[in-house]
Amino acid sequence: MVRHAFDFFLGGKVKARFIVPLLAAGALLVPAAAASAAPSGSTGRAVARTAAFPVWCTFQGEKPFQVTHGGPLYAQGHYTGCSTPAPDQCRVQVDLQEYVRDGYWRAVKHKDSGWARCSGRYTTPGLTCVHDGERETYNTQVTLQVEYHGRFSEPGIADTQNTVIDC
């Protein structure tokens, strides 16, 4: 798997290190002292450390897919791991997005886990394909937020690679 690392500096100190694998993954960290997260638009796993222990989970989005040829289009994601100790609860949102133009996307289907246990797989409702002969571009966007002992992180957001399909 291809990986790229990026360091983010605040006040001259490394505050987060992002490891970006070829597959998109959303993640964030909630240290006991403060909350940190992957910035908007990032992909990969955020790792920020403080003097206290880090608390985090990772959630990986998958490229939009069809179960059957010509069937509905879905976006999906799943948890890939959590720290020990794990967060008390997580909230994940999965969006099937359609590319509009000029760098803009719009969510066409949405799944929200609500605040729940940090595990499982979440799939959007299916988008019925019209098959009008025009190919559109879709991706999956995942948003993850964690809570630990009453402290909430900022959302971490990740986008998958695009799927181009007549839908």
Secondary structure as GFF3:
##gff-version 3
##sequence-region A 1 167
A	DSSP	beta_strand	3	10	.	.	.	ID=ss1
A	DSSP	beta_strand	13	21	.	.	.	ID=ss2
A	DSSP	beta_strand	26	29	.	.	.	ID=ss3
A	DSSP	beta_strand	36	37	.	.	.	ID=ss4
A	DSSP	beta_strand	45	47	.	.	.	ID=ss5
A	DSSP	beta_strand	56	66	.	.	.	ID=ss6
A	DSSP	beta_strand	73	82	.	.	.	ID=ss7
A	DSSP	beta_strand	89	101	.	.	.	ID=ss8
A	DSSP	beta_strand	104	112	.	.	.	ID=ss9
A	DSSP	beta_strand	121	123	.	.	.	ID=ss10
A	DSSP	beta_strand	136	148	.	.	.	ID=ss11
A	DSSP	beta_strand	151	152	.	.	.	ID=ss12
A	DSSP	beta_strand	156	159	.	.	.	ID=ss13
A	DSSP	beta_strand	163	165	.	.	.	ID=ss14
###
